[in-house]
Amino acid sequence: MELFGIGWMEMIVIGLVALIVVGPKRLPQAAQTIGRLFGYATQQWRNIQAEIRRPMENEFIDIKGEFEETIQEITDIEPLIEITPKQNRKTK
């Protein structure tokens, strides 16, 4: 199983390197800071997605409304149209 494209062995190596670089006393604080940064980045990404999605959803609602109006107009006109079979024409 992979997390963010990183396997479990890579995660263990990253953890060991972090333990050596940061030290055992500061590792919990560093992990907490990284967790907060990751949470902040995730929230910002969701905000960006929402900002992009909102106008698209509004445009979709407008187009859907126009489409439904067109369908209703066709439905209203349909009974008024007299359907006749094609006349056979001979070509000379």
C-alpha positions in Angstrom: 0.0 0.0 0.0 1.3 3.4 -0.9 0.7 6.9 0.5 1.3 9.8 -1.8 3.2 7.5 -4.1 5.6 6.5 -1.3 5.8 2.9 -0.2 6.1 1.8 3.4 9.8 1.1 3.2 10.4 4.7 1.9 8.3 6.0 4.8 10.4 4.2 7.3 13.6 5.5 5.7 12.2 9.1 5.8 11.2 8.6 9.4 14.7 7.4 10.4 16.4 10.3 8.5 14.1 12.7 10.2 14.9 11.2 13.6 18.6 11.6 12.9 18.4 15.1 11.5 15.8 16.6 13.9 16.7 14.5 16.9 14.4 12.5 19.2 13.5 15.5 21.4 12.3 17.8 18.6 10.8 15.1 16.4 7.3 15.2 17.9 7.2 19.0 17.5 8.5 18.8 13.9 5.9 16.2 13.1 3.2 18.4 14.5 4.4 21.4 12.5 4.5 19.3 9.3 1.0 18.0 10.1 -0.3 21.6 10.5 1.4 22.7 7.3 -0.1 19.7 5.4 -3.6 20.5 6.9 -3.2 24.1 5.8 -2.1 23.2 2.3 -5.0 20.7 2.0 -7.5 23.4 3.1 -6.1 25.9 0.6 -6.3 23.4 -2.2 -10.0 22.7 -1.3 -10.6 26.5 -1.4 -9.0 26.8 -4.8 -11.1 23.9 -6.1 -14.3 25.5 -4.7 -13.4 28.9 -6.3 -13.0 27.2 -9.7 -16.0 24.9 -9.3 -18.5 27.6 -8.3 -18.6 29.6 -11.6 -18.7 26.4 -13.5 -21.7 25.1 -11.5 -23.5 28.4 -12.1 -22.8 28.2 -15.8 -24.0 24.6 -15.9 -27.3 25.7 -14.1 -27.8 28.4 -16.7 -27.2 26.1 -19.6 -29.5 23.5 -18.1 -32.2 26.0 -17.7 -31.9 27.2 -21.3 -32.0 23.5 -22.4 -35.1 22.8 -20.4 -36.8 25.9 -21.8 -36.0 24.8 -25.4 -37.4 21.3 -24.6 -40.6 22.9 -23.3 -40.9 25.1 -26.4 -40.5 22.0 -28.6 -43.0 20.1 -26.6 -45.5 23.0 -26.9 -45.0 23.4 -30.7 -45.1 19.6 -31.4 -48.9 19.2 -31.4 -49.2 22.1 -33.9 -47.0 20.5 -36.5 -48.9 18.4 -39.0 -46.8 15.4 -40.0 -47.4 14.3 -43.6 -45.8 11.4 -45.4 -43.2 12.2 -48.0 -44.5 12.5 -51.4 -43.0 10.2 -54.0 -41.4 12.2 -56.8 -40.3 10.7 -60.0 -37.2 12.1 -61.5 -37.1 12.5 -65.2 
